Amino acid sequence: MLAAMPQPPSAASRDEPVIRDRGDACPGALRLHAADDGFLARVRIPGGLLDAPQAAALALAADRFGDGHLELTSRGNVQLRGLGEECGGGLAELLDGVGLLPAPAHERVRNIVATPLADAGPVRALDALLCADPRVTALSGRFLFAVDDGRGDVAALDPDITLLGPDAGGRTLLRLGAARDAVEVAEADAPRAALMASHRFLDAVADAGTRAWRIAELPPEHALDTAEFGEWIAASGIPAGYVPDAPRPYAPPPAPGVHADALCVLIPLGRLTTAQWRTMPGELRITPWRSIVVTGAPDVDPGLVTDPDSAWRSVTACTGRPGCAKSLADVRADARAVVADARGSLPVHWSGCERRCGHPRGTQWVDALATGDGYRLTVHGREVPCRTRDLAAGLTAARNAYPSESEAAVKK
Protein backbone atom coordinates (compact mmCIF):
# COMPACT_ATOMS: atom_id res chain seq x y z
CA MET A 1 0.00 0.00 0.00
CA LEU A 2 1.48 3.35 -1.01
CA ALA A 3 1.95 6.05 1.58
CA ALA A 4 0.14 9.25 0.62
CA MET A 5 2.06 12.53 0.70
CA PRO A 6 2.72 14.15 3.05
CA GLN A 7 2.93 12.27 6.30
CA PRO A 8 1.47 13.89 9.45
CA PRO A 9 3.96 16.45 10.77
CA SER A 10 6.29 15.38 13.53
CA ALA A 11 6.44 17.28 16.79
CA ALA A 12 9.16 19.89 16.39
CA SER A 13 10.60 22.30 18.91
CA ARG A 14 12.92 25.26 18.53
CA ASP A 15 15.84 25.51 20.95
CA GLU A 16 16.44 29.11 19.93
CA PRO A 17 14.03 31.74 18.59
CA VAL A 18 14.40 32.64 14.93
CA ILE A 19 15.77 36.16 14.54
CA ARG A 20 14.98 37.76 11.20
CA ASP A 21 16.87 40.83 10.05
CA ARG A 22 15.01 41.26 6.76
CA GLY A 23 11.73 40.60 5.03
CA ASP A 24 11.15 37.33 3.21
CA ALA A 25 12.20 36.92 -0.42
CA CYS A 26 9.26 34.80 -1.59
CA PRO A 27 8.44 35.53 -5.23
CA GLY A 28 5.03 36.67 -6.34
CA ALA A 29 3.24 37.58 -9.53
CA LEU A 30 4.75 41.07 -9.34
CA ARG A 31 8.00 40.28 -7.54
CA LEU A 32 9.82 38.02 -9.98
CA HIS A 33 12.63 35.73 -8.88
CA ALA A 34 15.77 35.35 -11.01
CA ALA A 35 16.49 31.65 -11.61
CA ASP A 36 18.99 29.90 -13.88
CA ASP A 37 16.29 29.25 -16.50
CA GLY A 38 14.93 32.80 -16.51
CA PHE A 39 12.63 34.66 -14.15
CA LEU A 40 10.01 32.91 -12.02
CA ALA A 41 6.57 34.19 -11.00
CA ARG A 42 4.46 32.62 -8.26
CA VAL A 43 0.74 33.27 -8.64
CA ARG A 44 -1.18 32.89 -5.37
CA ILE A 45 -4.37 30.84 -5.83
CA PRO A 46 -6.29 31.10 -2.52
CA GLY A 47 -7.72 27.69 -1.71
CA GLY A 48 -6.51 26.50 -5.13
CA LEU A 49 -9.72 27.83 -6.71
CA LEU A 50 -9.58 28.62 -10.42
CA ASP A 51 -12.51 29.29 -12.72
CA ALA A 52 -12.25 28.47 -16.44
CA PRO A 53 -11.11 31.95 -17.62
CA GLN A 54 -8.46 32.08 -14.90
CA ALA A 55 -7.13 28.63 -15.80
CA ALA A 56 -7.01 29.62 -19.47
CA ALA A 57 -5.17 32.85 -18.62
CA LEU A 58 -2.45 30.97 -16.72
CA ALA A 59 -1.83 28.70 -19.69
CA LEU A 60 -1.71 31.72 -22.00
CA ALA A 61 0.78 33.43 -19.68
CA ALA A 62 3.02 30.34 -19.65
CA ASP A 63 2.99 30.22 -23.46
CA ARG A 64 3.32 33.96 -24.07
CA PHE A 65 5.88 34.88 -21.43
CA GLY A 66 7.38 31.63 -20.11
CA ASP A 67 8.60 28.18 -21.09
CA GLY A 68 5.19 26.65 -21.84
CA HIS A 69 4.94 24.84 -18.51
CA LEU A 70 3.09 25.36 -15.23
CA GLU A 71 4.36 24.23 -11.86
CA LEU A 72 2.22 23.43 -8.82
CA THR A 73 3.62 24.31 -5.41
CA SER A 74 3.20 22.66 -2.01
CA ARG A 75 0.76 25.44 -1.08
CA GLY A 76 -1.54 24.96 -4.04
CA ASN A 77 -0.16 27.90 -6.01
CA VAL A 78 1.04 28.05 -9.63
CA GLN A 79 4.52 29.02 -10.80
CA LEU A 80 5.54 30.23 -14.25
CA ARG A 81 9.20 29.73 -15.23
CA GLY A 82 11.50 30.89 -18.01
CA LEU A 83 10.03 34.40 -17.97
CA GLY A 84 11.77 37.31 -19.66
CA GLU A 85 13.00 40.22 -17.58
CA GLU A 86 10.63 42.67 -19.28
CA CYS A 87 7.44 40.60 -19.01
CA GLY A 88 6.24 42.00 -15.66
CA GLY A 89 3.78 44.57 -17.00
CA GLY A 90 2.21 42.24 -19.55
CA LEU A 91 1.92 39.41 -17.05
CA ALA A 92 0.31 41.65 -14.44
CA GLU A 93 -2.19 42.97 -16.99
CA LEU A 94 -3.15 39.45 -18.08
CA LEU A 95 -3.60 38.19 -14.50
CA ASP A 96 -5.48 41.30 -13.41
CA GLY A 97 -7.94 40.88 -16.28
CA VAL A 98 -9.21 37.57 -14.88
CA GLY A 99 -9.16 38.45 -11.18
CA LEU A 100 -5.88 36.73 -10.28
CA LEU A 101 -4.34 40.02 -9.20
CA PRO A 102 -7.23 41.83 -7.51
CA ALA A 103 -5.06 43.59 -4.93
CA PRO A 104 -1.44 44.09 -5.98
CA ALA A 105 -0.38 45.24 -2.50
CA HIS A 106 -1.76 42.01 -1.04
CA GLU A 107 -0.88 39.44 -3.66
CA ARG A 108 1.94 37.71 -1.74
CA VAL A 109 -0.08 37.34 1.48
CA ARG A 110 -3.04 35.48 -0.06
CA ASN A 111 -1.64 32.17 1.19
CA ILE A 112 -4.65 29.98 1.89
CA VAL A 113 -4.69 26.19 1.61
CA ALA A 114 -8.05 24.45 1.79
CA THR A 115 -9.58 20.99 1.81
CA PRO A 116 -9.95 20.42 -1.95
CA LEU A 117 -13.23 18.51 -1.80
CA ALA A 118 -15.01 20.95 0.53
CA ASP A 119 -17.23 24.00 0.14
CA ALA A 120 -15.26 26.99 -1.17
CA GLY A 121 -17.34 29.64 0.61
CA PRO A 122 -15.11 30.12 3.68
CA VAL A 123 -12.00 30.45 1.48
CA ARG A 124 -13.57 33.17 -0.64
CA ALA A 125 -14.77 35.00 2.46
CA LEU A 126 -11.32 34.92 4.07
CA ASP A 127 -9.58 35.99 0.88
CA ALA A 128 -11.97 38.94 0.46
CA LEU A 129 -11.20 40.07 4.01
CA LEU A 130 -7.45 39.79 3.47
CA CYS A 131 -7.56 41.77 0.23
CA ALA A 132 -9.60 44.54 1.87
CA ASP A 133 -7.35 44.94 4.91
CA PRO A 134 -4.29 47.20 4.52
CA ARG A 135 -2.65 45.95 7.69
CA VAL A 136 -2.08 42.37 6.52
CA THR A 137 0.30 43.59 3.81
CA ALA A 138 2.89 43.42 6.61
CA LEU A 139 2.59 39.60 6.73
CA SER A 140 5.42 37.66 5.15
CA GLY A 141 4.91 35.72 1.97
CA ARG A 142 5.31 32.54 4.03
CA PHE A 143 2.53 33.13 6.55
CA LEU A 144 -0.07 30.41 5.92
CA PHE A 145 -3.82 30.15 6.53
CA ALA A 146 -5.61 26.79 6.34
CA VAL A 147 -9.33 26.24 5.86
CA ASP A 148 -9.97 22.61 6.77
CA ASP A 149 -13.48 21.16 6.64
CA GLY A 150 -12.77 19.06 9.74
CA ARG A 151 -11.17 15.99 8.23
CA GLY A 152 -7.62 17.20 8.99
CA ASP A 153 -5.91 17.14 5.59
CA VAL A 154 -4.66 20.72 5.22
CA ALA A 155 -4.53 21.17 9.01
CA ALA A 156 -1.49 18.87 8.85
CA LEU A 157 0.49 21.28 6.66
CA ASP A 158 1.98 23.42 9.44
CA PRO A 159 -0.32 26.44 8.97
CA ASP A 160 -0.02 29.56 11.07
CA ILE A 161 -3.78 29.95 11.45
CA THR A 162 -6.12 26.99 11.01
CA LEU A 163 -9.90 27.01 10.69
CA LEU A 164 -11.16 23.49 11.40
CA GLY A 165 -14.80 22.62 10.82
CA PRO A 166 -17.62 23.39 11.12
CA ASP A 167 -18.93 20.59 13.32
CA ALA A 168 -22.53 19.37 13.41
CA GLY A 169 -23.44 22.33 15.60
CA GLY A 170 -22.05 24.88 13.15
CA ARG A 171 -18.98 25.72 15.25
CA THR A 172 -15.47 26.15 13.85
CA LEU A 173 -12.21 25.73 15.75
CA LEU A 174 -9.44 28.30 15.25
CA ARG A 175 -5.94 27.15 16.12
CA LEU A 176 -2.88 29.42 16.40
CA GLY A 177 0.18 27.70 14.98
CA ALA A 178 0.81 24.29 16.52
CA ALA A 179 -1.01 25.04 19.79
CA ARG A 180 -2.88 22.20 21.49
CA ASP A 181 -5.73 24.52 22.45
CA ALA A 182 -8.10 26.49 20.23
CA VAL A 183 -10.97 28.92 20.26
CA GLU A 184 -14.42 27.96 19.05
CA VAL A 185 -16.46 30.41 16.98
CA ALA A 186 -19.58 30.31 14.83
CA GLU A 187 -19.00 29.26 11.23
CA ALA A 188 -20.04 32.68 9.94
CA ASP A 189 -17.52 34.42 12.22
CA ALA A 190 -14.57 32.15 11.39
CA PRO A 191 -13.04 34.15 8.47
CA ARG A 192 -13.11 37.40 10.46
CA ALA A 193 -11.63 35.62 13.48
CA ALA A 194 -8.79 34.34 11.28
CA LEU A 195 -8.12 37.86 10.04
CA MET A 196 -7.99 39.12 13.63
CA ALA A 197 -5.58 36.31 14.51
CA SER A 198 -3.19 37.64 11.88
CA HIS A 199 -3.47 41.09 13.50
CA ARG A 200 -2.61 39.52 16.86
CA PHE A 201 0.47 37.95 15.29
CA LEU A 202 1.57 41.29 13.83
CA ASP A 203 1.14 42.88 17.27
CA ALA A 204 3.42 40.21 18.76
CA VAL A 205 6.00 40.70 16.00
CA ALA A 206 6.07 44.43 16.70
CA ASP A 207 6.47 43.84 20.43
CA ALA A 208 9.21 41.23 19.95
CA GLY A 209 11.18 43.19 17.37
CA THR A 210 12.34 39.96 15.66
CA ARG A 211 10.61 40.41 12.29
CA ALA A 212 9.23 36.85 12.61
CA TRP A 213 7.69 35.47 9.44
CA ARG A 214 5.69 32.66 11.08
CA ILE A 215 3.93 32.12 14.41
CA ALA A 216 6.43 29.38 15.33
CA GLU A 217 9.25 31.94 15.06
CA LEU A 218 7.95 34.17 17.86
CA PRO A 219 10.20 34.06 20.96
CA PRO A 220 8.58 32.31 23.96
CA GLU A 221 7.95 35.52 25.87
CA HIS A 222 5.92 36.84 22.93
CA ALA A 223 4.11 33.60 22.00
CA LEU A 224 0.43 33.93 21.22
CA ASP A 225 -1.89 32.86 24.03
CA THR A 226 -5.03 31.18 22.74
CA ALA A 227 -7.19 31.92 25.78
CA GLU A 228 -6.24 35.60 25.69
CA PHE A 229 -6.95 35.70 21.97
CA GLY A 230 -10.43 34.28 22.58
CA GLU A 231 -11.14 36.96 25.17
CA TRP A 232 -9.82 39.63 22.80
CA ILE A 233 -12.05 38.70 19.86
CA ALA A 234 -15.03 38.28 22.22
CA ALA A 235 -14.48 41.87 23.36
CA SER A 236 -14.45 42.84 19.68
CA GLY A 237 -17.87 41.29 19.05
CA ILE A 238 -17.05 37.72 18.02
CA PRO A 239 -18.41 35.27 20.63
CA ALA A 240 -15.71 32.67 21.30
CA GLY A 241 -15.27 29.70 23.58
CA TYR A 242 -11.98 28.30 24.81
CA VAL A 243 -11.15 24.64 24.02
CA PRO A 244 -8.10 23.60 26.11
CA ASP A 245 -7.45 20.29 24.35
CA ALA A 246 -8.72 20.67 20.81
CA PRO A 247 -9.09 17.64 18.51
CA ARG A 248 -6.36 17.10 15.92
CA PRO A 249 -7.88 14.97 13.15
CA TYR A 250 -5.68 13.76 10.31
CA ALA A 251 -6.71 12.63 6.84
CA PRO A 252 -4.47 11.87 3.87
CA PRO A 253 -4.82 13.97 0.72
CA PRO A 254 -7.27 12.79 -1.93
CA ALA A 255 -5.86 9.93 -3.97
CA PRO A 256 -5.78 10.15 -7.76
CA GLY A 257 -9.05 8.95 -9.27
CA VAL A 258 -12.76 9.60 -9.00
CA HIS A 259 -14.27 11.27 -5.92
CA ALA A 260 -18.06 11.58 -6.25
CA ASP A 261 -18.51 13.94 -9.22
CA ALA A 262 -14.87 15.06 -9.31
CA LEU A 263 -11.62 13.62 -10.64
CA CYS A 264 -8.31 14.06 -8.81
CA VAL A 265 -5.39 14.22 -11.23
CA LEU A 266 -1.85 13.88 -9.84
CA ILE A 267 0.81 15.90 -11.67
CA PRO A 268 4.14 13.99 -11.65
CA LEU A 269 6.72 16.19 -9.88
CA GLY A 270 4.21 19.04 -10.02
CA ARG A 271 5.10 20.16 -13.56
CA LEU A 272 2.96 19.96 -16.69
CA THR A 273 2.79 21.48 -20.16
CA THR A 274 0.13 23.97 -21.18
CA ALA A 275 -1.24 21.30 -23.55
CA GLN A 276 -1.70 18.92 -20.62
CA TRP A 277 -3.24 21.70 -18.52
CA ARG A 278 -5.80 22.42 -21.24
CA THR A 279 -7.07 18.82 -21.18
CA MET A 280 -8.74 19.74 -17.86
CA PRO A 281 -11.38 22.29 -18.86
CA GLY A 282 -13.73 24.16 -16.55
CA GLU A 283 -13.19 24.96 -12.88
CA LEU A 284 -10.07 23.57 -11.22
CA ARG A 285 -8.92 23.19 -7.63
CA ILE A 286 -5.15 23.06 -7.18
CA THR A 287 -4.22 21.02 -4.11
CA PRO A 288 -1.14 21.40 -1.86
CA TRP A 289 -0.11 17.89 -2.93
CA ARG A 290 0.59 18.85 -6.56
CA SER A 291 -2.65 17.47 -7.87
CA ILE A 292 -5.70 19.04 -9.48
CA VAL A 293 -9.35 18.30 -8.71
CA VAL A 294 -11.52 18.64 -11.80
CA THR A 295 -15.29 18.54 -11.88
CA GLY A 296 -16.67 15.82 -14.11
CA ALA A 297 -14.62 13.25 -15.99
CA PRO A 298 -12.34 15.01 -18.48
CA ASP A 299 -10.17 13.10 -20.94
CA VAL A 300 -6.87 14.05 -19.34
CA ASP A 301 -3.44 13.66 -20.89
CA PRO A 302 -2.00 10.14 -20.40
CA GLY A 303 1.15 11.67 -18.91
CA LEU A 304 -0.89 12.74 -15.88
CA VAL A 305 -1.92 10.31 -13.15
CA THR A 306 -5.42 9.14 -12.26
CA ASP A 307 -4.44 5.69 -10.92
CA PRO A 308 -4.60 5.60 -7.09
CA ASP A 309 -1.86 2.93 -7.05
CA SER A 310 0.61 4.90 -9.18
CA ALA A 311 4.21 4.97 -7.95
CA TRP A 312 4.18 8.73 -8.57
CA ARG A 313 2.24 9.16 -5.33
CA SER A 314 5.49 8.42 -3.49
CA VAL A 315 7.77 10.83 -5.35
CA THR A 316 8.46 14.54 -4.90
CA ALA A 317 11.43 16.68 -5.94
CA CYS A 318 12.83 20.18 -5.90
CA THR A 319 13.43 22.07 -9.16
CA GLY A 320 17.00 20.83 -9.61
CA ARG A 321 19.03 21.53 -12.73
CA PRO A 322 18.79 23.40 -15.04
CA GLY A 323 16.44 25.79 -13.21
CA CYS A 324 18.39 26.10 -9.95
CA ALA A 325 22.02 27.23 -9.81
CA LYS A 326 22.53 25.59 -6.40
CA SER A 327 21.46 22.14 -7.54
CA LEU A 328 24.11 19.47 -8.06
CA ALA A 329 21.93 17.26 -10.28
CA ASP A 330 18.92 17.11 -12.57
CA VAL A 331 16.91 15.52 -9.79
CA ARG A 332 13.67 15.34 -11.75
CA ALA A 333 15.29 13.35 -14.54
CA ASP A 334 16.88 11.01 -12.01
CA ALA A 335 13.56 10.59 -10.19
CA ARG A 336 11.77 9.74 -13.43
CA ALA A 337 14.42 7.18 -14.33
CA VAL A 338 13.75 5.14 -11.18
CA VAL A 339 10.13 6.03 -10.40
CA ALA A 340 9.08 2.39 -10.42
CA ASP A 341 11.69 1.69 -7.75
CA ALA A 342 10.26 4.48 -5.58
CA ARG A 343 7.16 2.40 -4.92
CA GLY A 344 7.09 1.38 -1.28
CA SER A 345 5.91 2.16 2.20
CA LEU A 346 7.94 5.38 2.43
CA PRO A 347 7.85 8.27 -0.04
CA VAL A 348 11.05 9.63 -1.60
CA HIS A 349 12.00 13.30 -1.88
CA TRP A 350 14.77 14.29 -4.28
CA SER A 351 16.88 17.33 -3.41
CA GLY A 352 19.56 18.99 -5.50
CA CYS A 353 21.25 20.69 -2.55
CA GLU A 354 21.28 20.91 1.25
CA ARG A 355 18.32 23.32 1.30
CA ARG A 356 15.97 20.42 0.42
CA CYS A 357 13.28 22.72 -0.99
CA GLY A 358 9.76 21.29 -0.97
CA HIS A 359 10.50 18.30 1.24
CA PRO A 360 7.52 16.67 2.98
CA ARG A 361 6.54 17.30 6.58
CA GLY A 362 7.58 14.92 9.30
CA THR A 363 10.34 12.30 9.21
CA GLN A 364 8.72 9.37 7.40
CA TRP A 365 10.36 9.71 3.99
CA VAL A 366 13.55 8.77 2.17
CA ASP A 367 15.81 11.78 1.64
CA ALA A 368 17.65 11.57 -1.69
CA LEU A 369 20.27 14.34 -1.60
CA ALA A 370 22.49 15.03 -4.62
CA THR A 371 26.22 15.03 -3.82
CA GLY A 372 27.74 15.85 -7.22
CA ASP A 373 28.79 12.30 -8.06
CA GLY A 374 25.64 10.54 -6.91
CA TYR A 375 23.20 10.72 -4.00
CA ARG A 376 23.16 10.28 -0.26
CA LEU A 377 20.00 8.39 0.67
CA THR A 378 18.87 8.80 4.27
CA VAL A 379 15.97 7.32 6.22
CA HIS A 380 15.56 7.43 10.02
CA GLY A 381 19.12 8.72 10.39
CA ARG A 382 20.76 5.87 8.45
CA GLU A 383 22.72 6.96 5.35
CA VAL A 384 23.19 4.91 2.18
CA PRO A 385 25.53 6.63 -0.32
CA CYS A 386 25.17 5.53 -3.93
CA ARG A 387 26.14 6.55 -7.43
CA THR A 388 23.51 7.75 -9.86
CA ARG A 389 23.69 4.55 -11.90
CA ASP A 390 22.95 2.53 -8.73
CA LEU A 391 19.90 4.50 -7.57
CA ALA A 392 17.40 1.66 -7.91
CA ALA A 393 19.46 -0.62 -5.68
CA GLY A 394 20.23 2.27 -3.34
CA LEU A 395 16.55 3.03 -2.77
CA THR A 396 15.93 -0.59 -1.83
CA ALA A 397 18.89 -0.53 0.56
CA ALA A 398 17.73 2.73 2.16
CA ARG A 399 14.29 1.32 2.83
CA ASN A 400 15.78 -1.82 4.33
CA ALA A 401 17.99 0.18 6.69
CA TYR A 402 15.24 0.45 9.30
CA PRO A 403 12.42 -1.79 8.03
CA SER A 404 10.64 -2.30 11.31
CA GLU A 405 10.71 1.40 12.27
CA SER A 406 9.54 2.43 8.82
CA GLU A 407 6.64 0.06 8.79
CA ALA A 408 5.66 0.95 12.36
CA ALA A 409 5.76 4.66 11.58
CA VAL A 410 3.53 4.28 8.54
CA LYS A 411 0.94 2.36 10.53
CA LYS A 412 0.63 5.07 13.19
URURGI-V777673 format. One record per residue. N is the residue number from 1. PSI is psi as a letter, one per 30 degrees, with the letter a starting at -180 (none if undefined). Layout:
N/PSI  N/PSI
This chain:
1/k  2/k  3/k  4/l  5/k  6/l  7/l  8/k  9/k  10/l  11/k  12/k  13/l  14/k  15/e  16/k  17/l  18/k  19/j  20/k  21/g  22/l  23/l  24/l  25/g  26/k  27/l  28/a  29/f  30/e  31/j  32/k  33/k  34/j  35/l  36/f  37/g  38/a  39/l  40/k  41/k  42/j  43/j  44/k  45/i  46/k  47/g  48/g  49/k  50/k  51/l  52/e  53/e  54/e  55/e  56/e  57/e  58/e  59/e  60/e  61/e  62/e  63/e  64/e  65/f  66/a  67/g  68/g  69/l  70/k  71/k  72/k  73/l  74/g  75/g  76/g  77/l  78/k  79/k  80/k  81/l  82/g  83/k  84/l  85/f  86/g  87/f  88/e  89/e  90/e  91/e  92/e  93/e  94/e  95/e  96/e  97/f  98/g  99/g  100/g  101/h  102/f  103/i  104/e  105/f  106/f  107/f  108/f  109/g  110/h  111/j  112/j  113/l  114/l  115/j  116/f  117/g  118/l  119/k  120/f  121/e  122/e  123/e  124/e  125/e  126/e  127/e  128/e  129/e  130/e  131/f  132/f  133/j  134/f  135/e  136/f  137/f  138/f  139/k  140/l  141/f  142/f  143/k  144/k  145/k  146/k  147/j  148/k  149/g  150/f  151/f  152/g  153/e  154/f  155/f  156/g  157/g  158/h  159/l  160/e  161/k  162/k  163/k  164/j  165/a  166/l  167/a  168/f  169/g  170/g  171/k  172/k  173/k  174/k  175/k  176/j  177/b  178/g  179/k  180/f  181/l  182/l  183/l  184/k  185/l  186/k  187/e  188/f  189/f  190/e  191/e  192/e  193/e  194/e  195/e  196/e  197/e  198/e  199/e  200/e  201/e  202/e  203/e  204/e  205/e  206/e  207/e  208/e  209/g  210/f  211/h  212/k  213/f  214/l  215/e  216/f  217/f  218/k  219/l  220/e  221/f  222/g  223/k  224/k  225/j  226/e  227/e  228/e  229/e  230/e  231/e  232/e  233/e  234/e  235/f  236/g  237/g  238/j  239/k  240/k  241/l  242/k  243/j  244/e  245/i  246/k  247/k  248/i  249/l  250/k  251/k  252/l  253/l  254/k  255/l  256/k  257/a  258/k  259/j  260/c  261/g  262/l  263/k  264/k  265/j  266/k  267/j  268/k  269/g  270/g  271/k  272/l  273/l  274/e  275/e  276/e  277/e  278/f  279/f  280/i  281/l  282/a  283/k  284/l  285/j  286/k  287/l  288/g  289/g  290/h  291/l  292/k  293/k  294/k  295/k  296/a  297/i  298/l  299/i  300/l  301/k  302/f  303/f  304/l  305/k  306/g  307/j  308/f  309/g  310/k  311/f  312/f  313/f  314/g  315/k  316/l  317/l  318/a  319/e  320/a  321/l  322/g  323/f  324/k  325/f  326/f  327/k  328/g  329/l  330/i  331/e  332/e  333/e  334/e  335/e  336/e  337/f  338/g  339/e  340/f  341/f  342/f  343/k  344/a  345/f  346/k  347/l  348/k  349/k  350/k  351/k  352/f  353/l  354/f  355/f  356/h  357/k  358/g  359/l  360/l  361/l  362/a  363/f  364/i  365/l  366/k  367/j  368/j  369/k  370/k  371/f  372/e  373/g  374/b  375/l  376/j  377/k  378/k  379/k  380/h  381/f  382/k  383/k  384/j  385/k  386/l  387/l  388/e  389/f  390/g  391/e  392/e  393/e  394/e  395/e  396/e  397/e  398/e  399/e  400/f  401/e  402/i  403/e  404/e  405/e  406/e  407/e  408/e  409/e  410/e  411/f  412/none
